[in-house]
């Protein structure tokens, strides 16, 4: 990031500081120790990430403070009240101020633009503490530092994650055979149950032929009731006819007796005795009597004839009623026979229906058991298929993890990336050494090596040819070692920036040149001047003599927390 301006108020030290930096060029910041020179770089770290490079709290207790950093792309400000309430505000130059619900969300959004603090520190801040750290470190420490600078610790994190995943996968795969055996057993059990059910299934009972051939209405109950009613009516009529016949026969007998009496009287009257008065056989009373009897006789004979006709008629009615009664009785007999047959068939039908219902119940139970068995079979088959597929996936995942573990391991991509990075560091560092070293020197860095036992040596060795009279880094003078340190430091920053895809921004060098001799200062200052053609380089030093020897476009002096331009 290209820093354009810094505005500090009670940040690390009391007072206000306003600094404007160029986009390109060399800026020298000088001043005594403890004057507050390093807080310029600390201000950038704290403004963007809320942390200082030293890891200390920059605010003064009970004081209002703020730090505002303006870059070519955004402006960021952090502030604190006297009571300790903190606030973060930032806005890109291409849009208005955006507010966030929480400070955590605001910080996350800011880091999405600014990147990671450690990446910025590795690529844009070179301190005196870092100057000799790489060269004086052990081979193992050097390897760790370089991997950290290049971000290769992500390989360690990924490798550890892969190893953990592989271990968890191994545990999951231990359960796979047992799960497969259980699923296979469930499937075979379901198959056996289905086979047993198919063997015990009973056929549907066949409807008896008598029920199939029987008419739908064997017994006509209404007809039976009608015949019964008609028979009772006929019996009533028959009794009535019998009673009428008896009356008619009585009348006929009465007429028979009357006719006989009339005939006897008529005969007696005709052959009767002479009148006792006159002695004559023809006297008026007798004649009148005969005349009355002769009139009564035909009437009685007609009555007899009518009575006989009535007797004949009632005999005919009795016969007709008797004939109909016999027909009704015969029909009743047939109906009785039909009723018996109907009741037999009804009983047989009831028995068959009970048998069929029992079969239907058994069939329903069989269907339920078969449905359950089919569901168990389907579920067991699906589970078995899933487990088999899962086994294939787990095996593939295991092979993938093994391959990834190899790629992330010491013999994989990391070794290749580190080897290429070391080549770049060597080239860049040797380029700087050719400019700042008093005599020809050459750096050589060696990556991981394979031992005779076949293991990988996790170390990076450093060899400096031409230093210390040919005896290496530790035999060289302090000035030579510092030049080697600076060359490596600049190379590490450049390679690290390229590794993270960062455009070179403002570079901060915090007292990196203070231990160099004047010749070394001149050589490094000249190299930094060339470096400042494309970026701003801020050189912080407590040596006024060193600051005076550095050709700079801008000079700042820090004293008692104040910064003066010279």
Secondary structure, 3 states (H helix, E strand, C coil): CCEEEEEEECECCCCEEEEECCCCEEEEEECCCCCCCCHHHHHHHHHHHCCCCCCCCCECCCCCEEEEEEECCEEEEEEECCCCCEEEEEEECCCCCCCCCCHHHHHHHHHHHHCCHHHHHHHHEEEHHHHCHHHHCCHHHHHHHHHHHCCCHHHHHHHHHHHHHHHHHHHHHHCHHHHHHHHHHHHHHHHHHHHHHHHHCCCCCCCCHHHHHCCCCCCCHHHHHHHHHHHHHHHHHHHHHHHHHHHHHHHHHHHHHHHHHHHHHHHHHHCCCCCCCCCCCCCHHHHHHHHHHHHHHHHHHHHHHHHHHHHHHHHHHHHHHHHHHHHHHHHHHHHHHHHHHHHHHHHHHHHHHHHHHHHHHHHHHHHHHHHHHHHHHHHHHHHHHHHHHHHHHHHHHHHHHHHHHHHHCCCCHHHHHHHHHHHHHHHHHHHHHHHHCCCCCEEEEECCEECCCCCEECCCEEEEECCCCCCCHHHCCHHHHHHHHHHHHHHHHHHHHHHCCCCCCCEEEECCCCCCCHHHHHHHHHHHHHHCCCCEEEEEECCHHHHHHCCCCEEEEEECCEEEEC
